[in-house]
């Protein structure tokens, strides 16, 4: 049975985060997606509708998906719905966001041979809930694939329980949290850390086409 109060709350919360990230240019074109878990049994979430301009608010920006199928609508859910489902299945998160920024995309390409990008000595790491002042955080990078189901299938072996996010090679950042506010904080922190990493590469005189050693 659907909890309509929870549905309304999720709808408003997702609109708020969509507006915030959209006005920053983190959803260029109609890219990116956001979702919130509504139920674990059966697996049910609210997620972005496919092909929508995320800088504009409409009544059909989000829809409900249960066991991979949209409920009560003829609209199509995000093409990356299976990735959100996989993240919910293997984490305790209740909100997921996927953004496309220059920093997350370029870092995902440059550091892909390592299978991760590494952050150390940055205060921003605390926003991930990691308080060790000497923390060295490795954000996983996984290959992109035209078959989204293939990406979803390998996520359980890619996700690091200590780090609430992954980079998809050439495709940007996915991040999550137990609440929509935590998800927003993790997206912002990881995007900032990727920006710092990109600046490291520039300051070190490294070209993004140079081999990684």
N, C-alpha and C positions, 0 to 999 in steps of 0.2 A: 504494500500500500504506500502511495506517495505521500510524504509529509509536505503539504503545500506551503507551510511557513518556511520550511527548510529550502524548498525550491525558490521561493521569492527571495530569501536572504542570499542564496547562492547567486541568483540572477543579478541582484544589485551589486554584490561583491565583485563578481566577474566584470560587470560593466565598469566599475571603478578602476580595477587594475588594467583593463583594456584601454581605458581613457588615458591613464597615467603613462603607460608604456607607448601607446600610440602617438601621443603628443611629443614624445621624445624621439620619434622616428624609429622605434625598435620593431615595428611591424611593417616594413616597406612593402608597397604593393598591397597584396592581400595575405602576405606571409604571416607566420606565427600562429599560435593558438594558446588558449588558456582553458583550464577545466577545474571543477571541484567534485570530489567524491560525495555522492548522496547516500550510498548504501554499499555495504560489502557483500551482503547476501540478500538478494542477488546483486552482482556487481553493477552498480548504477552510478552514472555521473552526468553532470551538465558540462557541455563543451562547446567551443566555438563552432558556428556554422561555416561550412566551406565557402571560400571565395568572397568573403565579406570585407569591405573596407573598414578597418578597425579604428579609423579616426571619426567614423560616423556612427551614431547610435540609432538602431532600429529595433523593432519588436521581435525580429527573427535572428538576432545576433548569436543566440545560444539555443541549444536544444538538449533534450535528455536522451541518453544512450544507455540501454540496458543489455548486457551480454552482447555488446557490439552492434546492437540494432537501435536505430532512432525510434522514439515513441511519440505517437500522436502528431506527426509532421511529415510533410513531403520534402522538406529540406534535407540536405546532405550534411552529415557531420564532417569535421576536419578530416582530411585525408590521413592525418597522423594519429587518429583515434586509437589505433592498436598500440602505439607507443605509450600513450597515457595509460591505457589499460594495463600494460606490462609494468609500468612504474608503480601503479597502485597495488598490483599483485605482489610485488617484491619489496615494498617499503611500507612504512606506517604513515605515509603522507596522505593528506586530504585535499591538496591543491597542487597543480602542476602548471608551469608556464614555459613556453618556448618562444625565444626571441631570435631575431636576425640582426646582429650589429657587425660593424666592420671589425672590431677587436675580436669578438668571439669567433667570427668566421676565419679571419686570417691566422689567428693563433691555432685554430683547429687544423689548419692546413700545414703550418710550419712545424708544429710539434707532433703531428700524426705519427711519424716514424717511431717515436718514443712510446706511443700508446697512451700518453697523458701529457698535460702541461703542469709544471711545478711552480708553486708559489711559496716563498719563504720570507720571513722578516717583515711582513706587512701587517699593520694594525688591523686592516680590513678583514683579516682572517677570523677575527673574533666574532664578526657578524654571522659566521657559519656555526657558531656555538663551540668553537675550538679556542680555548683560552691559554694554551701553552705558548709562552712568548717565543719559544724556539721552534714552533710548529713548522713542519714542511708538508704542505698540502699538495696532493696530486689529483688533479681533475681528470678523470678518464676521458679518452677520445676514442670513439668507435667509428668505423667506416660508414659512409652513407650507402644507401642501396635503393634502387628503384622500387623494390618490393619492401614496403613498410613492414610487412609481417616478418621479414627476415631480420630487420633491425630489432623489432620487438622480441623476437625469439632469443636473441643473444644478450639482451639487456641484463638478465639475472646474473650472468657471468662477468658483466662489465661494471655494474654499479658497485661503488665502494660505500658501505654503510656509514662511514664517517663523513662523507662529502655529499651534500644534497644536490648534486648536479652531474651532468655529463655534457661533453661537446660531441656533436655529430660532425664528422669531417666535411668542411666546406659548407656547412649548413647552419651553424649557430649553436645556441645553448638551450638545454632543458634544465630546469631547476624545480625543486618541489619543497613542500613544508607541511607540517601538521595542521597549520592554519593558512588562510590566504595571506595574512600579514607576514607570516614566516616565509612563505613562498616568495612574496615580493621582496623581502629583505635578502633572501638568498640569491635571487636573480640579480638584484642591484649590486650585491657584494661580489658575485662571480664575474659580472660584466666589468666591474671596476678592476678586479684582479687581472682579467684578461687585457684590459687597457694598459695596466702597468706592465704586463708581460710584453705587449707589443712595443711599448716605449723602451723597455730593456733591450729588445732586439734592435731598435733604431739607434739607441745610444751606443750599443756595442758595435755598430757598423755592419750588422748582419743583414744580408739581403734575404727576403723571403724565398728566394730561389736557391740560396746556398744550401749545400748538403748539411744535414744535422749530424753532429759528431758526438 
